[in-house]
Amino acid sequence: MQSSSPQLHQRHEQLWQDLSLAASPNGNQLDNIKTHLDLILLALEALIGIGSDAILKTAKELGLESRIGDRVGLWRLRQSNPLRKSSGGRKKLDVEEARSLVLISCRLAQKHQELIRRAVALLEQMVQDDRPPHQAALLGDYLDNFCNAYQERMEEDETSSAIGLDRLALKLLIDLLFYSAANGHRRLWLALIN
């Protein structure tokens, strides 16, 4: 399916319109948006094992490559997260880029919805059995991948403890389930702007 088909183009336009704003976000809101979007992508990377190539491929499928750019452009967008260690190459994230990252994140979550559902069902089972999530291979791998990537890329803060990172990772996993739904882009957008 090419992004030039009229139906797909119309669908993309509808998705884009779903992400309108009544007012521009202030600086603090933009920082929160940047942080949350980067963490959502980090959770997807940790669970699915995707990298920038998959993100850029999805941007192209959605006709958003001009807003995201190439691998360097994507890196600079993600570096705009104020929690990131590296200050080099930081770029201000604008609302259009945020909208693009929302659509890309949700499309990736939709593509991998079965895996996300399996992970969340496994988490529910572990909680019900009063067992630590790490004991399930899928969840253990996800938590390890997430924690390692977070510690490698982000500044230390109150979340940086092992327990804090596990909680954050599991919250993001559950969020991904909601974002993988048909209206996930709206849910994520509302979570970001509220």
C-alpha positions as CSV (number, residue, x, y, z in Angstrom):
1,M,0.0,0.0,0.0
2,Q,1.5,3.3,-1.1
3,S,1.0,6.6,0.7
4,S,-0.1,8.1,-2.6
5,S,-3.4,6.2,-2.7
6,P,-6.3,8.6,-2.3
7,Q,-8.0,6.5,0.5
8,L,-4.8,6.3,2.5
9,H,-4.1,10.0,2.0
10,Q,-7.6,10.8,3.2
11,R,-7.1,8.6,6.3
12,H,-3.8,10.3,7.1
13,E,-5.5,13.7,6.8
14,Q,-8.3,12.6,9.1
15,L,-5.7,11.3,11.7
16,W,-3.8,14.6,11.4
17,Q,-7.0,16.6,12.0
18,D,-7.8,14.5,15.1
19,L,-4.6,16.0,16.6
20,S,-5.6,19.7,16.5
21,L,-5.0,22.1,19.4
22,A,-7.2,24.8,20.8
23,A,-4.1,26.7,21.9
24,S,-0.3,26.3,21.5
25,P,1.4,24.5,24.3
26,N,3.6,26.6,26.6
27,G,7.3,25.7,27.2
28,N,6.6,23.5,30.2
29,Q,3.9,21.5,28.3
30,L,6.3,21.2,25.3
31,D,9.0,19.7,27.5
32,N,6.5,17.2,28.9
33,I,5.3,16.3,25.4
34,K,8.9,15.8,24.3
35,T,9.7,13.6,27.3
36,H,6.6,11.5,27.1
37,L,7.0,10.9,23.3
38,D,10.6,9.8,23.7
39,L,9.7,7.5,26.6
40,I,6.9,5.9,24.5
41,L,9.3,5.3,21.7
42,L,11.8,3.9,24.2
43,A,9.2,1.5,25.5
44,L,8.4,0.4,21.9
45,E,12.1,-0.2,21.2
46,A,12.5,-2.2,24.4
47,L,9.5,-4.4,23.8
48,I,9.7,-4.9,20.0
49,G,13.3,-4.4,19.4
50,I,12.8,-1.7,16.7
51,G,15.3,1.0,16.0
52,S,15.3,4.3,14.0
53,D,14.9,2.4,10.7
54,A,11.5,1.1,11.7
55,I,10.5,4.6,12.9
56,L,11.6,6.2,9.7
57,K,9.9,3.5,7.6
58,T,6.7,4.1,9.5
59,A,7.1,7.9,9.0
60,K,7.3,7.2,5.2
61,E,4.3,4.9,5.2
62,L,2.3,7.7,6.9
63,G,3.7,10.4,4.5
64,L,5.4,12.2,7.4
65,E,9.0,11.8,6.2
66,S,9.3,15.5,5.4
67,R,8.4,16.3,9.0
68,I,10.7,13.8,10.6
69,G,13.6,13.8,8.1
70,D,16.4,11.3,8.1
71,R,18.1,9.3,10.9
72,V,20.0,12.4,12.1
73,G,16.7,14.5,12.1
74,L,15.0,11.8,14.1
75,W,17.9,11.6,16.6
76,R,17.8,15.4,17.0
77,L,14.0,15.3,17.7
78,R,14.5,12.6,20.3
79,Q,17.4,14.6,21.9
80,S,14.9,17.4,22.5
81,N,13.7,15.4,25.5
82,P,15.0,17.4,28.5
83,L,15.8,14.1,30.4
84,R,18.4,13.1,27.8
85,K,22.1,13.1,28.9
86,S,23.5,14.6,25.7
87,S,22.9,18.2,25.1
88,G,24.6,18.1,21.7
89,G,22.3,18.5,18.7
90,R,19.2,19.4,20.7
91,K,16.4,20.8,18.6
92,K,13.2,22.4,19.7
93,L,10.3,20.1,19.0
94,D,7.4,21.9,17.3
95,V,3.8,20.9,17.5
96,E,3.8,19.5,13.9
97,E,6.7,17.2,14.8
98,A,5.0,16.2,18.0
99,R,1.8,15.3,16.0
100,S,4.0,13.3,13.6
101,L,5.7,11.3,16.5
102,V,2.2,10.6,18.0
103,L,1.0,9.1,14.7
104,I,4.2,7.1,14.2
105,S,4.2,5.8,17.8
106,C,0.6,4.7,17.5
107,R,1.1,3.1,14.1
108,L,4.0,1.1,15.5
109,A,1.9,0.1,18.5
110,Q,-0.9,-1.0,16.2
111,K,1.5,-3.1,14.1
112,H,2.7,-4.9,17.2
113,Q,-0.6,-4.9,19.1
114,E,-0.6,-8.7,19.5
115,L,2.8,-8.7,21.3
116,I,1.7,-5.7,23.4
117,R,-1.5,-7.6,24.4
118,R,0.4,-10.7,25.2
119,A,2.8,-8.7,27.4
120,V,0.0,-7.0,29.3
121,A,-1.9,-10.2,29.7
122,L,1.3,-11.8,31.1
123,L,1.7,-8.8,33.5
124,E,-1.9,-9.2,34.7
125,Q,-1.2,-12.9,35.3
126,M,2.0,-12.3,37.2
127,V,0.2,-9.7,39.4
128,Q,-2.7,-12.1,40.0
129,D,-0.2,-14.9,41.0
130,D,1.7,-12.4,43.2
131,R,4.9,-13.1,41.2
132,P,7.5,-10.5,40.1
133,P,7.1,-9.5,36.4
134,H,10.8,-10.3,35.8
135,Q,10.0,-14.0,36.2
136,A,8.2,-14.0,32.9
137,A,10.7,-14.1,30.0
138,L,8.9,-11.6,27.8
139,L,8.5,-9.1,30.6
140,G,11.9,-9.7,32.0
141,D,13.5,-9.0,28.7
142,Y,11.3,-5.9,28.2
143,L,12.2,-4.5,31.6
144,D,15.9,-5.2,31.2
145,N,15.9,-3.6,27.7
146,F,14.0,-0.6,29.0
147,C,16.1,0.0,32.1
148,N,19.4,-0.4,30.3
149,A,18.3,2.0,27.5
150,Y,17.0,4.5,30.0
151,Q,20.1,4.5,32.2
152,E,22.3,4.8,29.1
153,R,20.4,7.7,27.6
154,M,18.8,9.7,30.4
155,E,20.0,11.9,33.2
156,E,19.7,10.4,36.7
157,D,16.5,11.5,38.5
158,E,14.1,10.1,41.1
159,T,12.8,7.6,38.5
160,S,16.3,6.2,38.0
161,S,16.2,3.5,40.8
162,A,15.5,0.0,39.6
163,I,12.0,0.0,41.2
164,G,11.2,3.4,39.7
165,L,12.3,2.3,36.2
166,D,10.4,-0.9,36.5
167,R,7.2,1.0,37.4
168,L,7.7,3.5,34.6
169,A,8.3,0.7,32.1
170,L,5.2,-1.2,33.2
171,K,3.1,1.9,33.1
172,L,4.3,2.7,29.6
173,L,3.6,-1.0,28.5
174,I,0.0,-0.6,29.7
175,D,-0.3,2.8,27.9
176,L,1.0,1.2,24.7
177,L,-2.0,-1.2,24.8
178,F,-4.4,1.9,24.8
179,Y,-2.3,3.6,22.1
180,S,-2.5,0.5,19.9
181,A,-6.3,0.8,19.6
182,A,-7.9,2.4,16.6
183,N,-8.3,5.8,18.4
184,G,-4.9,5.4,20.1
185,H,-3.5,8.6,18.5
186,R,-6.3,10.6,20.1
187,R,-5.7,9.0,23.5
188,L,-2.0,9.7,23.3
189,W,-2.5,13.3,22.1
190,L,-4.9,14.0,24.9
191,A,-2.5,12.5,27.4
192,L,0.2,14.7,26.1
193,I,-1.7,18.0,26.1
194,N,-3.4,17.4,29.4
